[in-house]
């Protein structure tokens, strides 16, 4: 691959990582001296807590095991602090839990500054102890954002609002935790959190005392009741641009700002503790231009299952037939003549904020049969932004949106369909793809609900559009959407439709583009599993032939482990699927390097490997909060904001543009046009034993960016456990195949992440 990569240095991007340059023992001593000078110390005790018989550890029990344990720990800490003469309210008590030497310990700050016994446990509990001290440091320094301090993590409050019933306070925010891995790398992470607080009159305590975390809102005291599902909403953006460069209110709520601010504070904290460190900035030193796989063929035939709650009209069906025919789908059919499989009614319950639905099966879900020779697109009713169409039914007969449905008996239609026709269970692959929509629209504004074709209202000249569509509208004065729909239904000429769309700036919606590519991938998988000679063309490689495995492991906590090992063959510019292993015990026995949990035969979750059995080596590809960084922009952002020179208006061009993130996207002035960056993989080959790389988004950055920019790692090892040097790793055929099959914005993990098509095939076989 060396002959294809270009040696160029990118600009430097700041990340959320720092390298500690001292041993854990030295770090522990520095923390002890820092606290000693402030008159503080760390005490600890071994947690001896048993759940009461009438309450289980199940998350559905009220109060939960975790809440009761949380209150028990606070009472124990309060007793110990009282011995030292310090009296704290329960809501002010802070602690961290950690496991060491097979025991669970509670660490907390106290006025006993001479206590140093905790240093003996630091090696096994360093992450938690460092977080405890760093949290103390942050709160003593002050933050520009409101915080909730009594939990283990520090919650940065993003928004607070009363429930519809006015009885509860809903708090959205970001939990701060600093990871501390065995490579002595600190990774500062922010994760979404949603919590429910109640007034004292409504708050039920176990012992009559105010033991919940306290929050004051509009001069009223609220107490912590429970955590809510934080995946249900994402108004906490990674970055938001604003036309007013001096209006930083929105910017200060973004994750980018918090990362910058907190990383600066982390650096100051380490300096004040006299702990040696270095920032781990990301700077690409090579880039690979235009390697992405883009030639996924469309499916020739497709059947649509409508599960939106409303029947598709004849007009809807005709629009879809014409549109998809222009995309290469020659045969389009509709299950049940386009009539909906289910109907939906949202139910409002007084005093409850979480959405719930009454769902009726128009067609018995268990009666829906699939033909493995067909491709299916399922229009699913969008029940909730984050949960999508996933939901489960409770005893009250209502349906509750949730992504946690694995152990539920009654689940939504599409989840049931995937369970019934799961490849790992049946050994047969069914090409199905779901799309979540609130309602079907053939044409819609870019800001409206999902549609097949989208337009921007202020970019369309309605008079010219009316003239261009009058032959299809019978001279009627229709709105923009109906005019375009009429033209679409009557246009058989692909070139004329393309010309029309280009003239009026009408585009296929990105979601529908993604769906068509995903269906093409799944169609190829289905064909390959039946006929191993069905190849997928990729960029020709310097080697003529290579046989290899791709392994994917999914093993979430408290859920059944799943794994697939796919044998691929590269030959003369084509990728072939030769065989699939789906028996997890057989996979574990054959690939001994798969990582297992301590004192357990269960595999660790989210493992992805490329395996070369002929050379007895494997390459792991991963991105994680524990090891890999997030790009958080350039240095100097906070300083420029302070002196009023920071630019946050995305549309400023040239040298004065708001080059906030990701900095690696601005290689140098020689790389023109700048759009070339969207077709590059940015490589950092400076580390001795692993490759870091970043894949820019395929499209220009939007005004609001929900998720951060991930950096990936490739690391190679032999079966005997020896590391493969980066210089050799970059030359290996498996590395070349990985980078030659990366797809942009297809089956995305997140808004700004991409992975290899070969990895995605393995993921599909596990999850489809």
N, C-alpha and C positions, 0 to 999 in steps of 0.2 A: 504493500500500500504506500510505501515511502515515495514511490515515483509519482503518486497522484496528489499528495498533500503539498501545500504551498507554505513555505516558511515565512511567516509574518507575525509580528507582535501586535496584539490588540491593545487598546486602552485598558486600564486597570479597573476592575469592578470590585467594590467592597463586598464582603460576604458576612454571614452571621457566624463566622468561626474564628477562633483564636487558638494558637498552639502554646501550651504551657511548657516552659523550658526547664522545669525543675521536677524532681521526683515527688511522688505523693507524700513522702515523709517530710520533705522540705516545705511543701505547700501547707501541710497540717501545722507545722511549727510557725509558719508565717501568719496563718489565720489565728493561731493562739495568741501570738504577740500583738496582733492588730486588736483583737477583742480585749486583751489584758489592759492595753493602754486606754481603752474606753470604759473600763470598769465592768466588762461583761465576760461571761464564760459560757461554755456549753455543758449541759448536763444530759444524761440519758438514762433510760431504764428499759429493761426487757419487757415487751408487751405480753401480758398474761390476760388474755380476754377470750371468753367463751360466749358465743351467742346463746341467748335464752331459748329454751325449748320451743316456746310458742312462736318464735320468729325464725324463719329460714334465711339463708344467705341469698335467696332468689331476689333479683332486682325488683320484682313486682310486689314484694311484701312491704307493708306499711306499718311502722317505720322500717326502713331497710336495715339490714345488718350493718352496712357501712355508716349510716347516720348514727346508729346507736354506739358503734365503736368510736366514732368521731367524738361524741359527747363524753364517752367514758374516758378517752385519752385526755380530754380537756380537764376533766375533774381530777385526774391523776397529776397532771402538770400543775394545776392550781394548788393542790395539796403540797407539792414539793416546793413551789415558789413561796408559799406562805411560811415555810420553815426558815427561809432566808429573809423574811420580813417584807416580801414583795407581794402586793395584792393586785391582781389583774382581773378584769371582767373576762368572762368566757369569750366574748367577742374579740378581745385583744390578745388572746393567747395564740401563739404561733408555734408550729412544730413541724418536723418532717419524719416520716417513717422510712426505715431502710432495713434490708435484710443482710446479716453478716454472720458467718459461722453457724448457719442453720437456724438462727434466731431472728425475730423481728424486734428492732429497737426503735424507741421514740427519742429523737434529739430535740432539745429546746434550749433557748437562751435563758440565762439566769444571772443574778448579781454575783454569783460565786466565780470570780474571775480566776481563781487559782486552780479550778478543776481542769485537769488535763487528761483524764482517763480516756476520753473519747478519741484521742489521737491514735490509740491502739486499734481502733475500729475504722480509722479513716480510709485505709486502703480499700476496704469492701463497701464503704458507705460514703465515698468522697463526693459523689454527685449530690446527694441529699444534704450533706453537711455544708458544702459550698453554697448550695442554694439557700440554705437557712441564713448564712452570714451575708450573702449578697442581697437577699431580701431585706435584712436589717439595714444594710448600707443604703439601698435605694430609698427606703422609707425615711431614713435620717437625712438624706439629701433633698428629698422632695421631688415630685413629678408634676408635670403640667396637666396631668390627667387624673381624674378621681380613681381611687383604688379601693378594693375590698381586701382586707389584710389577714383575716383570721384563718383562712384555709392554708393548705400546704403551699400551693402555688399562689402567686400574687396575681389577682385579677384586675386588669386595666379596664375600666368601665367605658364602653362605647356608647351605649344608650340606655335610658330608663323610661319606661312608660307604664301607666296603669292598665290593668286588664279592662275589658268591656264592662265588667260588673263593678269596677273600682275597688274590689276587695283585695286584689293582689298587685304586686309590683313586679314587672318583668324586666330583668336586667340582662343585657347582652354585653359581652366583653371578650377579652383575650387573656388567656392564662399564660403567664411567663414561667418558663422552666429552662434552666441552663443544663444541657447534657454534658457529661464529662466521660468520654469513652476511654478505652484502655490504650489508645494511642496518645493520651494526654491532650486531646483536642476538646475544646469547649465549643458547643454549638447552641446558640441561643434560639429557642423556639417559641413561637406564639401560636396558640391554638384557640379556636372559637369556643366560647362557653355561654350557656344560657342558664339563668337561675331564677327561681321563683321565691319571692319574699312576701310575707304576710304581716298585717298589723298585729299588735300584741293580743287584741281581743280575739283574733281568729287563729292565732298561733298556738298550737298544742304542744306543750313540753312534757317531758317524762317525769320530772321531779318538781315542777312548780317554779323552777328558776328560769331566768332568761339565758338559755344556753346557746341560742342560735347566733349566727353572725349578724351584726347590727348594721343597718344602713338607714340614713336619714334622707327622706325625700319630701320636699315641700313641708318642712317642719314636723313631719310625722316619722316615728320610728318603725322600721320594718325589720322582720327577723327572717333569717334563711329557713325555707321550708324544704326545698328539694331542687336537684338539677333537672333541667329540661333537655330535650334532644336538640343540640345546637346545630344539627345538620339541616334543620327545617328552614333556615333563612340565611342568606349571605349578603347582608348590607355592609359588612366589614370588608372594605376593598383593600387589596394590596396597594393600589395606587389610583388616585383620581386627579385628573387634570382640570384646571380652572382657567377661564379667560382672564380673570382678574389676578394678576401675579402677586398682588399684595394681600389677597384674601386667603390666609392660610388656615382658616377654620376647618375646612374639609380636609386639607392636607394633613393636619395634625391628628386626624382620626384614622389615617391610613396605616396599614402595617409597615409600609416603607419608612414612614416617619418614626414609628415606634422602634423599628429595628435599628435605624440610624442612632436614635437617641439612646437606646438601651445598650447598644454595642459601645458607644462612647462612654457610658457610665460603667460598663463592665471593664473597659480598659483603665479607667481612672481608679476603679476599685482595686484591681490587681496591682496597679502602681502604688497606691497607698498602702497596700499590704506588702509591698516590696517583693511581689511574685513576678519572676521573669517570664515574659511571653512575647510572641510576635503575631501580628495580624496575618491571617491567611487570605490575602486578596486573590482573586481569580484573574489571571492574565493568559489568554490563549497565545501560544507561540507558533501554532500551525492552523491552517484551515483547509477543509476538504470541500470543494465547490461542486454543487449540483449533483450529489450522489443519490438523491432520494428516489424511491421506487414510485412511479406515477402511472404505470401502464396497467392498472387493474381494469380488466374488461367488465363491461356492464352485463347484467343477466339478460338472457333473451326472453325469459318468461317469468311472470310474477303473479302471485295471488295476494290480494289485500284483505285482511280481516279487520273489520270495523268494530272497535270497542270504545267509541267516544261517547256513547249514550244517545246519539242522534243518528238517524239513518242518512246515508249518503244519497244525495239527490241525483237524478239523471244528469244534470248539469255538472255536478261534482265529478261523477264518474267519467264523463266525456272529457273534461279538462285533464284528468289524470291519464286517460288513455292517450290523448294527443301529446301531452308533455312527455310522458315516459317513452312513447314511441320515438320521439326525437332524441331520447337518451339511449336508444338501442334496445328498449324492451318491446319486442314485437308482439308478444301476447300478454295482455293484462286481463285477469279475471278477478271477480269479487266473491268472496265467500258469503253465502246466504244473501246473494244479490245486493250486497252493500248495506244490508240492514245491521243495526247494532247488535252485538252479542249481549250487552248489559245496559241497564239504565242507571242513572246516578242522581241522587238527591242529597245536597249538603244539609246537615242537621245542626242547628244552633242549640246549644245547651247553656242555660244561664249559669254564669259563674265559671265557665270553662272556656279557655282560650284555644286549646288544641283542636284542630279540625277533625270532623268525623262525618261519615257518609252512610247513607242507606243505599245499598247496591242490590239490584234485582237481576237475576239471570233470565234474560229473554230466551236465549238458547242455553240449555244445560251445559255448563263448562266441560263436564266430564265427557260429553258427547262429541266435542270438537275433535276431529281426527286430522292428522297431518299425513301428507304423502311425502316421503323422503326424496322423491324425484323433483319436488317443487321447491321454489323459493317463496317465503312468506314475509310480508311486511304487515305488522300489527299496529294499527292506530289505537293507542291506549289513552284513556282519560287521564289527564293530569290532575292528580288529587292534591298535590302540594309541590312547591318549587323544588325542594331538595329531595323529598321522598319520591317524587315522580309519580308513577302509577302503583308503586308497591304499598300494600296495606294488608292487615289481618283483621279477622272478625273476632270480637269479644262475645261474652255471654249475653250482653244486651242486644245482640244481633246487629250492632252498628260496626262499621269498618273504620279502622284507625290507620292513617298513613304512617309508614315506618320502613326503614331500611333493615331493621332487625326482625326478620321473619323466618329465619332458618328453623326454629323449633316450634313454629306455629302450625296448627293443623289446618286452619282455614285461611288461605291466602288469596290474593287477588288473581284475576284471570291469567295475566301474562306470566306471573310467577308460577302459578300452577301448571301452565303450559310448558314452561321450561323444565320444571321438575319431572313432569310426565314423559318428556321427550329428551331427557338429559343423556348426553353421549356416554359419560362414564358409567351410567347405570345400564344403559341398553346396548351399548356397542354399536349403535346406529346414529349417524349424524343427520340432523334436520336443520336446514338452512332457514333460520327465523331471525328476524330483526324487529325490535319494537321501537316506536317513537312516541313520546309523551306529548300530547297536545290538549289544550283546553277546549278547542273546537277546530273542526277542519275548515281551512280556508285555502282555496286555490290561489288567490292573489291577496296580498295584504301589504300594508305599510311596514317598513323595517322596524318600527316601534310597536307594532301590534302583535297579536298572537302569531305563532308559527304558521307560515304559509309555504306553498310550493314556490311561487314567484314573489319577490319582494321589490318594492319601489320606494323611493324617497319623495314624499309629497311635494316639497319645495323645489324639486328638480324636474318636475313634469309640467310641461305646458299643456294645460287641459284643452285649449282650443285646437292645437295641432293634433293631440291625441284623438279628439273627437273626429277630426277630419280623416285620420288614418284608420279609424275603426268603424266609420259610418256604414261601410258595406256589410259589416257583420252585426250591426245593432239595429238594422231596419230604420235608421234615422232617429231613433229614440235618444233623448238626452239622459244618459246614464252617468252614474258616478265613476270615478277612476277605476275602482276594482271591477265593477261590472263590465265596463268597456273593455278592459284588458282580458277578462274572462271570456267575453264573447269572441274577441279576436283569436284567443288561444284555441277555443273549441273548433273554430272553422279553418284553422291554418294547417294545411298538410305539408307545406314546403318548409323544410328545416332551415334553409338559407334565408328565406323571407322572415321566419320567426326570429332568427338570430339577428338579422338586420333591424327588425322592429324593436327588439329588446335593447339593442345597443343604442338606438336612437333615443329611446325614452328612459335609458338608464335603469332597465329592469333586469334583475339578476335572479338566478336560482338561489334560494336561501341557503346559507352555509350548512344548516342542519340537514337539509335535503341532499346537498352534495355529499355530505359525510355518509348519510344513509345509503346512497347509491354505491359508494365505494365499499362500504362494509358488506353490502349484499354481494358485491362482486368477489370479495375475499371469501365469504362463506360459500359461495357457489363453487369457487375453485377448490376449497377444502372438501366439499361433498363429492366433487368429481374425482379428486385425487385419492380419496379413501376407497373409491370403487375401482379406479383405474390409475395405477401408480405411474403410468407413462404420461399423465396429464401434467405438463410442466408450466411454470410461471417464469416468464422472461425477466431477467434482471441485468444490471450492468455487467458485461463480460469481465471476467477476472483474469489475472496473469497465470493462473494455474488451470489446467483443463478439467480436473475432477476432484471432488472432495466429499466423503461421507462423514456425517456428524450427527450428534443428538442435540436437541433443545429440550431442557427440563424446566417445568414450572411446578412449584409447590404452593398450595394454599392450605394453611393450617391455623385458622383463627382460634383464639382462646375459647374453650368450651364447645368447639364445633368439630365435626368429623374432618380429618385431614384428607386432602385430595391431591393427586399428583398425576402428571402425564410426562412421558418421555417420548418425543417424536424423532424418528430417524429420518433425516433429510439427505438428499443427494444433490450436490451441485455438479452440473455437467454441461459444458459448452454453452454457457450463458443462460441456463435454465435451472430452476429449483424444483425438485420433486419430493413428494412425501412417500417414503418407502414403507414405513411401518409405524405403528403407535402402540406404546405400552401404557396401560391404564390401571394395572394391578399395583397398588402402592407397595405391597410387601415385595413383589418382584423387582420394583424399581429400587427400593432400599437395599435389597440384596445385591443388585448389579452395580449400583453407584454408591459405593461405601463412603464417599466424601460428603454426602448430604448431611447437613447439620441437624442434630437432635437436641431437644431441651434437656437441661440438666436433670439427672436422675429420672429420665423418662425416655421411652422409645418414640415419643411423638416428635414429628419433624417441626423445626422452626418455620414460622410462616414466611411467605413471600420470598422464596428462593428461585432464582432464575440463572440457568447455566447454559453455556455452549460447551459441548463435550467432544473431544477428539480421542476416541478409544485407541486408535492406532498409535498415537503418541503418548497415551496415558496422561492426558492433561485436561483441565477444564478452565473455562473463563466465566467468571461471575459478573453479571451486569446488574447494577442496583442504584437506587436513589433512596435515601432514608434520612430522617431527622437526626439520627444518631451519628452518621458518618459524613454525609454529603451536604455541601453548602447550598444556600439560596443566595442569588445575586440581589443585593440591596442597593444598587446604584453606586455612584462615585463618592469619593471623599470630598469634604467641604460643603455638603448640602446644608448642614445645620449652621455653619458659619455664615453662609450666604443668606440664609433665611434671617439670621440675626441682624445682619447689616443691610437687609432689604434688597439684595441683588439677585435673589433666587428666582428663576423662571420656571413656572409650572404650567405654562400655556403650551400644549403639545404642538399646536399648528405653527409656531414660530419656526422659520426655516434658517438654514445657514449656520454660521458660527455662533449666532446668538440663540440658537434653539435650546429648548429645555432638555438637555441631554442628561436626564436623570437616570434612566434605566432602559435595558441593561447595558452597561457601558461597553461590554464586549461587542455589542452590535455596531459600534463605531470603530472599525479597524484603523483606518487612517484616511487622509485626504485623497490618496491615490485610488482607493477602491470606489469607483463610480460606474454606474449609478448606485446609489445607496441600496436600492432594492436587491442588488446582488447578495447582500447579507442574508436575505430571507431564504436563499438557496445554498447556505453553507453550514457545515458542522464545524464548530470552533473547538480545537483540541489543545489541551494543556499536557505536554509530554515531559514536563520538567521533573516529575517525581520518579523515583528509581523503580518502583514496583507496581505502579498503577497509572492508568490513563484517566484524566478528567476530561469531560467534554460537555458542551452546551449546544443545544439546537434552537436557533431563533424561531419564533412563530412564523408560520407561512404567510401571514397577512400583517398589514400595518397594525401598530398598537391602537387599541380602541381608547376612547376617552376615559373609560373606567376599566380597571384590570382587577379581576377578582382574586386570582391566585398568583403567587410569586413565580420566579423563573428558576427552574431546577437545574442543578448540575448533576451529571451522572458519573459513575465510576465503572471502569473495567479493570478487573484484577485477575491475573492468571496464576494457577498453581498446578504442579504435577500431582499425580495420585499419591506420591510419597509426602506431599505437603510442602515442597520447596516452592518459593516464589519465582515467578518468571519475570525477568527484567523487562522494563518498559520498552527498551530498544528491540527486544525479541518479540514482545507482545504485539507491537504495532506492525510487525512483519508477518504475523501468523495469518494463515488463510481464514480462520474463524473470525478474526477481528475484521478482516476485509469484508467477509460476508455479512457480518453484523452491520457495518456502516453502509454497505451497499443495499441494505433492505430496510433502512429506517424510513418510516412514513411520517409525513407532516399532517397533524390534525386529523388522524384517522384512529378510531378507537382510543381516544385520548384518555390518559390517566387523569389529567387536569387541564386547565385552560392553556397552560404554557409548558406542556411536557409531551415528548414524543418517544417512541421506542421502536424496536425492530419489528417488521412484519412477522418474522419467524417467532419472536416472543409472543406476538399477538395471536398467532395460530394456536399456540399452546394454551394461552389464556382463554380463547374461545372454546376449546375442547373441554376445559374445566367448567366454565361458567355458562356456556350457551344452553 
